[in-house]
Amino acid sequence: MQKPRVVIIGGGFAGMMCAKALKNTPAEVVLIDRRNFHLFQPLLYQVATGGLSPANIAAPLRSIFRRQRNVQVLMGSVSGFDRESSEVVLADETRWKFDYLVVATGSTHHYFGKDAQWEHLAPGLKTIEDATKIRRNVLLAFERAERSSDPEEIKRLLTFVVVGGGPTGVEMAGSIAELAKQTMRRDFRSIDPTQARVILVENSQHVLDRYHHSLSIRAAKDLLNMGIELRNETRLAEIHPDHVVVTSKGVSSIIETENVVWAAGVKASPLAQKLAEAYALGSQIVAGGRITVTPHCNLEGFRNVFALGDMTNFVGEDGKPLPGVAPVAIQQGEYVGKRINDMILGAASDKPFRYWDKGNMATIGRSRAIVESGKWRMTGKLAWLAWLFVHILYLARFENRVLVIFQWFWNYITRNRTARLITGEDASKS
C-alpha cells in the first residue's frame, strides 16, 4: 500500500518544525525549498555588521533531516499549484502530487508600493544576500571615507539611516553604532569612525511601540546613550542615491546619506497570492498579501491544504492577527505536523491551534536588551543574557550553537567583529 505524501514548501521555522513533527508518521514527506539551507533570520543583522559569519546562522536542510528517513529534501522554486490534480508545480515544470500540502514560505520586504524605486537603494534584511550586501555597503562607506578629502562627502558617507523602529530596526541601528564607535574606532588614520551618525527613523511616537510603554522608553534611552539619533513620528518620503527626504509634522527635511537600511515593513511571500488564486480564495487575502486560514491552519474548505507562518493571517483568541515572529511559525509547524499525523492515522481531533505567547524580546546593544512576558518585564544585562540564551536555543544545530557562543564570547571580550569582510560584485570596484 502506497504511503500518503505530504509536500511541505519552505524550509524556514514552520516548514522545518512541521517536517520534524512527522518523524514517526507513516507518510512520504517531501520538503521543497529554493535554498538548500535553513536560515535563522533573527540573527541576520549580526551578519550584516560583521559579528557573525553566514554559516554560523544557517544549516543545510539535508544535514538537519539526515536521520529522518521519511523526509526527502528537494531544492527548487515553486511556480504554482494545480488544484484539480493536487499537484505542486515547480519552475522547471516538474510536478509533485500531494495528499497533504503545507505552504510556509514566509515574507519579504514591503516598500508600500515603491518597491521598484526603493528596493535597490534601501536593502532590507531577509536573506543572507541581503545581509552581506548591507555589510558590504556599510564597510565600503568607511573605506571610501578614508580616501576622501572632502568633509561633506565624508559626513555623507558616515551617515547611516535605518528606517523602522521595530526589533529589526533597533537591533540594526545599535549594531551599526557599536561597529563604528567601538569595533573600528582605531582602525583608520584619516577619519574618526566614532563620528559616524546613525539615524533611526520611525513613523510611530516610540520605538518598539508594541512593547509596554516603559520598555519602549528604556529602549529609546539606551539608543540615545549609544549615540543614535531618534526621529520619532517621522515618515520617509523619498530615497535618492545621496540623500533621503523625511517628513515630521508636515515639515520636510533632507538627510545626506548613501546608506539606508530598510526595516519598516514586510509582506507575505508571493506564493500566498498564488495559493489563494489556485483555490479560488482571493477574498481571503488581507493587508500585506497574507492569506487567511482557519483555526486549524488550513485553507477554508480544504482540510488537507495548510498555510503557516508569516504568509498567513491567523486571528488569535484576542481577535488580533498573530505576529510574524519565529515562535508563531514554530508552534504552527509543530501543530500542523501532529494534525497531519493524526489525520493519516484517522485520529484527528477538532482542537484548534492556540498560540502560547512566551513573551517578546529585543536587543539594543552590548548588555542592553528588553524582555516582556505577560506582566513580567526585564531590561539591562539580565535581559540581554536571556536574549542570548533564547537565540542560541533556537539555532537548528548543536554545531551552530557552539560556534555562536564562542564567537559572541570573543566579540564581547575583545569588542571585535571578525567577520568584517567586504565581498560581492562591488567589492573590487571601490
C-alpha positions as CSV (number, residue, x, y, z in Angstrom):
1,M,0.0,0.0,0.0
2,Q,1.4,3.4,-1.1
3,K,2.0,5.8,1.8
4,P,0.3,9.2,1.6
5,R,2.6,12.1,0.5
6,V,3.0,15.3,2.5
7,V,4.5,18.1,0.5
8,I,6.0,21.0,2.5
9,I,7.1,24.1,0.8
10,G,9.6,26.2,2.7
11,G,12.4,25.2,5.0
12,G,12.0,28.0,7.5
13,F,10.9,27.6,11.1
14,A,7.3,26.5,10.2
15,G,8.2,24.1,7.4
16,M,11.2,22.6,9.3
17,M,9.2,22.0,12.5
18,C,6.3,20.5,10.6
19,A,8.6,18.0,8.9
20,K,10.2,17.1,12.2
21,A,6.7,16.6,13.8
22,L,6.1,13.9,11.1
23,K,9.1,11.9,12.1
24,N,7.2,8.8,13.1
25,T,4.3,9.3,10.6
26,P,3.7,6.5,8.0
27,A,4.0,9.0,5.2
28,E,6.4,10.2,2.5
29,V,7.4,13.7,3.3
30,V,8.8,16.0,0.6
31,L,10.4,19.3,1.7
32,I,10.9,21.8,-1.1
33,D,12.9,25.0,-0.7
34,R,14.6,27.3,-3.2
35,R,17.6,27.3,-0.9
36,N,19.5,24.2,0.4
37,F,19.6,25.6,4.0
38,H,17.5,26.7,6.9
39,L,18.3,30.2,7.9
40,F,18.0,31.7,11.4
41,Q,16.7,35.1,10.3
42,P,16.6,36.9,13.7
43,L,20.4,37.0,13.7
44,L,20.9,38.3,10.1
45,Y,21.6,41.8,11.5
46,Q,24.8,40.3,13.1
47,V,25.9,39.0,9.7
48,A,25.2,42.5,8.3
49,T,27.5,44.1,10.8
50,G,30.3,41.6,10.8
51,G,29.5,40.0,14.2
52,L,28.8,36.5,12.8
53,S,29.5,34.7,9.5
54,P,26.6,33.4,7.4
55,A,27.5,29.8,8.2
56,N,27.0,30.5,11.9
57,I,23.3,31.0,11.5
58,A,22.4,28.6,8.6
59,A,22.3,24.8,8.4
60,P,21.9,22.6,5.4
61,L,18.5,21.1,5.2
62,R,19.8,17.7,4.2
63,S,22.0,17.7,7.3
64,I,19.1,18.5,9.5
65,F,17.0,15.7,8.1
66,R,19.8,13.2,7.5
67,R,18.5,10.7,10.0
68,Q,14.8,11.2,9.3
69,R,14.4,8.6,6.7
70,N,10.8,9.6,5.6
71,V,11.9,13.1,4.5
72,Q,13.2,13.9,1.0
73,V,14.7,17.3,0.6
74,L,14.4,19.0,-2.8
75,M,15.9,22.2,-4.0
76,G,13.6,24.0,-6.3
77,S,11.3,27.1,-6.8
78,V,7.5,26.6,-6.8
79,S,5.7,28.4,-9.5
80,G,2.1,27.4,-8.8
81,F,-0.5,24.9,-7.7
82,D,-2.8,22.6,-9.7
83,R,-5.9,22.2,-7.6
84,E,-7.6,19.7,-9.8
85,S,-4.8,17.2,-9.8
86,S,-3.5,18.1,-6.3
87,E,0.0,18.9,-7.6
88,V,2.7,21.4,-6.8
89,V,4.2,22.9,-10.0
90,L,7.9,23.8,-9.9
91,A,9.7,26.5,-12.0
92,D,11.2,23.7,-14.3
93,E,7.6,22.4,-14.9
94,T,8.1,19.3,-12.9
95,R,5.1,18.3,-10.7
96,W,4.8,16.7,-7.3
97,K,1.5,15.2,-6.4
98,F,0.4,15.5,-2.8
99,D,-2.2,14.1,-0.4
100,Y,-1.4,16.9,2.1
101,L,0.1,20.3,1.3
102,V,1.8,22.7,3.7
103,V,2.9,26.1,2.4
104,A,5.2,28.1,4.7
105,T,7.3,30.4,2.5
106,G,7.4,33.4,4.9
107,S,7.6,37.0,4.0
108,T,9.6,39.5,2.0
109,H,10.3,43.3,2.1
110,H,7.3,45.7,1.8
111,Y,8.1,49.1,0.4
112,F,4.4,50.2,0.4
113,G,4.1,50.4,-3.4
114,K,7.6,51.8,-4.1
115,D,9.5,48.6,-4.4
116,A,10.9,49.4,-7.8
117,Q,12.2,52.8,-6.7
118,W,13.4,52.0,-3.2
119,E,14.5,48.4,-3.0
120,H,17.9,48.8,-4.7
121,L,18.6,51.9,-2.6
122,A,17.4,50.6,0.8
123,P,18.1,46.9,1.2
124,G,16.0,45.0,3.7
125,L,17.1,42.1,5.9
126,K,15.5,38.8,4.9
127,T,18.3,36.7,3.2
128,I,22.0,36.1,3.6
129,E,22.4,38.0,0.3
130,D,20.6,41.0,1.9
131,A,22.9,40.8,5.0
132,T,26.2,40.5,3.0
133,K,25.0,43.4,0.8
134,I,24.4,45.6,3.8
135,R,27.7,44.6,5.3
136,R,29.4,45.5,2.0
137,N,27.7,48.8,1.8
138,V,28.5,49.8,5.4
139,L,32.1,48.7,5.3
140,L,32.7,50.3,1.9
141,A,31.4,53.6,3.2
142,F,34.2,53.7,5.8
143,E,36.8,52.7,3.2
144,R,35.6,55.4,0.8
145,A,35.6,58.0,3.6
146,E,39.2,57.1,4.5
147,R,40.3,58.0,0.9
148,S,38.2,61.2,0.7
149,S,39.5,64.7,1.4
150,D,36.0,66.3,1.1
151,P,34.5,66.9,4.6
152,E,31.0,67.0,3.2
153,E,31.5,63.7,1.4
154,I,32.9,62.1,4.5
155,K,30.0,63.3,6.5
156,R,27.5,61.9,4.0
157,L,29.4,58.5,3.8
158,L,29.4,58.1,7.5
159,T,25.7,58.8,8.0
160,F,23.6,55.7,8.2
161,V,19.8,55.8,8.1
162,V,17.8,52.8,9.5
163,V,14.1,53.0,8.6
164,G,11.7,51.3,11.1
165,G,11.8,51.3,14.9
166,G,10.7,47.7,15.4
167,P,13.0,45.0,16.7
168,T,14.9,44.6,13.5
169,G,15.5,48.3,13.1
170,V,16.5,48.8,16.7
171,E,18.9,45.9,16.6
172,M,20.4,47.0,13.3
173,A,20.9,50.6,14.4
174,G,22.5,49.5,17.7
175,S,24.8,47.1,15.8
176,I,26.0,49.7,13.3
177,A,26.6,52.2,16.2
178,E,28.7,49.7,18.1
179,L,30.6,48.7,14.9
180,A,31.6,52.4,14.3
181,K,32.1,53.6,17.8
182,Q,33.7,50.6,19.4
183,T,35.0,48.0,16.9
184,M,36.5,50.3,14.3
185,R,37.4,53.3,16.4
186,R,41.2,52.8,16.0
187,D,41.2,51.1,12.6
188,F,41.5,54.2,10.4
189,R,44.1,57.0,10.1
190,S,42.3,59.8,8.1
191,I,38.8,59.5,9.6
192,D,37.4,59.0,13.1
193,P,34.7,56.3,12.8
194,T,33.3,57.3,16.2
195,Q,31.9,60.4,14.4
196,A,29.6,58.3,12.3
197,R,25.9,59.2,12.6
198,V,23.3,56.5,12.9
199,I,19.7,57.8,12.5
200,L,16.7,55.7,13.3
201,V,13.5,56.9,11.5
202,E,10.2,55.7,13.0
203,N,6.7,56.7,12.0
204,S,5.3,56.0,15.4
205,Q,5.7,58.1,18.6
206,H,8.0,55.5,20.1
207,V,10.5,52.8,19.0
208,L,9.4,49.3,19.8
209,D,5.9,50.6,20.3
210,R,4.3,47.1,20.5
211,Y,6.1,46.6,23.9
212,H,5.0,48.1,27.2
213,H,5.5,51.8,27.3
214,S,8.1,51.6,30.0
215,L,10.2,49.2,27.9
216,S,9.9,51.5,24.8
217,I,11.1,54.4,26.9
218,R,14.0,52.4,28.2
219,A,15.0,51.2,24.7
220,A,14.9,54.8,23.5
221,K,17.2,55.9,26.4
222,D,19.6,53.1,25.6
223,L,19.7,54.1,21.9
224,L,20.4,57.7,22.7
225,N,23.1,56.7,25.2
226,M,24.8,54.8,22.3
227,G,24.8,58.0,20.2
228,I,21.9,57.0,17.9
229,E,19.7,59.9,16.7
230,L,16.0,59.1,17.0
231,R,13.5,60.6,14.6
232,N,10.1,59.5,16.0
233,E,6.8,60.5,14.3
234,T,8.8,60.8,11.2
235,R,8.0,59.3,7.8
236,L,10.4,58.5,5.0
237,A,9.1,60.3,1.9
238,E,11.9,59.9,-0.7
239,I,15.1,57.9,-1.2
240,H,17.8,59.1,-3.5
241,P,21.3,57.7,-4.1
242,D,22.9,60.5,-2.0
243,H,20.1,61.6,0.3
244,V,16.7,60.9,1.8
245,V,13.7,63.1,2.4
246,V,11.8,62.7,5.7
247,T,8.7,64.5,6.9
248,S,7.7,65.2,10.5
249,K,4.5,67.1,11.5
250,G,4.2,68.3,7.9
251,V,7.8,69.6,7.7
252,S,10.2,68.0,5.2
253,S,13.9,67.8,5.7
254,I,16.9,66.2,3.9
255,I,19.4,63.8,5.4
256,E,22.6,63.5,3.3
257,T,23.4,59.8,3.2
258,E,24.3,57.0,0.9
259,N,23.5,54.2,3.3
260,V,19.8,53.3,4.0
261,V,18.7,50.1,5.7
262,W,15.0,49.1,5.4
263,A,13.3,47.6,8.4
264,A,9.9,49.3,8.1
265,G,7.6,46.6,6.8
266,V,7.1,43.1,5.4
267,K,4.6,41.4,3.1
268,A,3.7,37.8,2.5
269,S,5.6,35.7,0.1
270,P,4.1,35.9,-3.5
271,L,3.1,32.2,-3.1
272,A,0.3,33.3,-0.7
273,Q,-1.4,35.0,-3.7
274,K,-0.8,32.1,-6.0
275,L,-2.2,29.7,-3.4
276,A,-5.3,31.8,-3.0
277,E,-5.9,32.0,-6.7
278,A,-5.4,28.3,-7.2
279,Y,-8.0,27.5,-4.6
280,A,-10.4,30.4,-5.5
281,L,-9.8,32.1,-2.2
282,G,-8.9,35.6,-3.4
283,S,-11.2,37.2,-0.9
284,Q,-9.1,35.6,1.9
285,I,-6.1,37.8,1.0
286,V,-5.7,40.7,3.5
287,A,-3.3,43.6,4.0
288,G,0.3,42.7,3.3
289,G,-0.7,39.9,0.9
290,R,-1.4,37.4,3.8
291,I,-3.9,34.6,3.3
292,T,-6.5,33.9,5.9
293,V,-6.6,30.4,7.4
294,T,-9.0,28.6,9.7
295,P,-8.4,27.9,13.4
296,H,-6.8,24.6,12.2
297,C,-4.3,26.4,9.9
298,N,-5.8,25.0,6.8
299,L,-7.5,26.9,3.9
300,E,-11.2,27.4,4.2
301,G,-12.9,24.4,2.6
302,F,-9.7,22.3,2.1
303,R,-8.8,20.2,5.1
304,N,-5.6,18.9,3.6
305,V,-4.1,22.2,2.5
306,F,-2.3,24.2,5.2
307,A,-0.6,27.6,5.2
308,L,1.7,28.7,8.1
309,G,3.8,31.4,9.5
310,D,4.4,35.0,8.2
311,M,2.4,34.5,5.0
312,T,-0.8,33.9,6.9
313,N,-3.5,35.9,8.6
314,F,-4.3,33.8,11.7
315,V,-6.7,35.5,14.1
316,G,-5.8,34.8,17.7
317,E,-8.2,34.4,20.7
318,D,-8.0,38.2,21.3
319,G,-9.3,38.9,17.8
320,K,-6.0,40.2,16.5
321,P,-3.8,38.6,13.9
322,L,-0.8,36.7,15.3
323,P,2.5,38.5,14.7
324,G,5.0,37.3,12.1
325,V,7.6,36.1,14.6
326,A,9.6,32.8,14.9
327,P,7.7,31.4,17.9
328,V,4.4,31.6,16.0
329,A,5.9,29.7,13.0
330,I,7.5,27.1,15.2
331,Q,4.3,26.4,17.1
332,Q,2.2,26.3,14.0
333,G,4.6,23.9,12.3
334,E,4.5,21.5,15.2
335,Y,0.7,21.7,15.4
336,V,0.1,21.0,11.7
337,G,2.7,18.2,11.7
338,K,0.9,16.5,14.6
339,R,-2.5,17.2,13.0
340,I,-1.5,15.6,9.7
341,N,-0.2,12.6,11.6
342,D,-3.5,12.2,13.3
343,M,-5.4,12.7,10.1
344,I,-3.4,9.9,8.4
345,L,-4.0,7.6,11.4
346,G,-7.7,8.5,11.5
347,A,-7.5,10.1,14.9
348,A,-7.7,13.9,14.1
349,S,-9.5,16.0,16.7
350,D,-11.2,19.3,16.3
351,K,-8.8,21.0,18.7
352,P,-7.8,24.4,17.1
353,F,-4.3,25.9,17.1
354,R,-3.7,28.1,20.1
355,Y,-0.5,30.2,20.3
356,W,1.3,30.2,23.6
357,D,2.9,33.6,23.8
358,K,6.1,33.1,25.9
359,G,6.9,36.8,25.5
360,N,8.9,39.1,23.3
361,M,12.5,40.4,23.4
362,A,14.7,42.7,21.6
363,T,18.4,43.5,21.9
364,I,19.6,47.1,21.6
365,G,23.4,46.6,22.0
366,R,26.1,45.3,24.3
367,S,24.5,44.4,27.6
368,R,21.3,46.2,26.6
369,A,18.0,44.4,25.8
370,I,14.4,44.3,26.9
371,V,12.2,41.3,27.7
372,E,8.5,41.2,28.1
373,S,6.3,38.2,29.1
374,G,2.8,39.0,30.3
375,K,3.2,41.4,33.2
376,W,6.8,40.4,33.8
377,R,9.4,42.8,32.3
378,M,13.2,42.9,32.4
379,T,15.9,45.3,31.0
380,G,19.6,45.6,31.0
381,K,22.3,42.9,31.2
382,L,19.9,40.2,32.6
383,A,17.5,40.8,29.7
384,W,20.5,40.7,27.3
385,L,21.7,37.4,28.7
386,A,18.2,36.0,28.4
387,W,18.1,37.1,24.8
388,L,21.4,35.4,24.1
389,F,20.2,32.1,25.7
390,V,16.9,32.0,23.8
391,H,18.5,32.8,20.4
392,I,21.2,30.1,20.9
393,L,18.5,27.6,21.9
394,Y,16.6,28.3,18.6
395,L,19.6,27.6,16.3
396,A,19.0,24.5,14.3
397,R,22.1,22.5,15.0
398,F,24.4,21.9,18.0
399,E,27.4,22.9,15.9
400,N,25.8,26.3,15.2
401,R,25.2,26.9,18.9
402,V,28.8,26.2,19.8
403,L,30.1,28.4,17.1
404,V,27.8,31.3,18.0
405,I,28.5,31.0,21.7
406,F,32.3,31.1,21.1
407,Q,32.0,34.0,18.6
408,W,29.8,36.1,20.9
409,F,32.1,35.4,23.9
410,W,35.1,36.5,21.8
411,N,33.3,39.6,20.5
412,Y,32.2,40.6,24.0
413,I,35.8,40.3,25.4
414,T,37.6,42.0,22.5
415,R,34.8,44.3,21.2
416,N,35.8,43.0,17.8
417,R,33.8,41.7,14.9
418,T,35.9,39.2,13.0
419,A,33.5,38.7,10.0
420,R,34.1,42.3,8.7
421,L,34.6,41.1,5.1
422,I,33.8,43.1,2.0
423,T,32.7,40.6,-0.5
424,G,30.5,40.6,-3.6
425,E,30.5,42.0,-7.1
426,D,31.0,45.6,-5.9
427,A,33.9,44.8,-3.6
428,S,36.7,45.2,-6.2
429,K,35.2,48.4,-7.7
430,S,35.7,50.6,-4.7
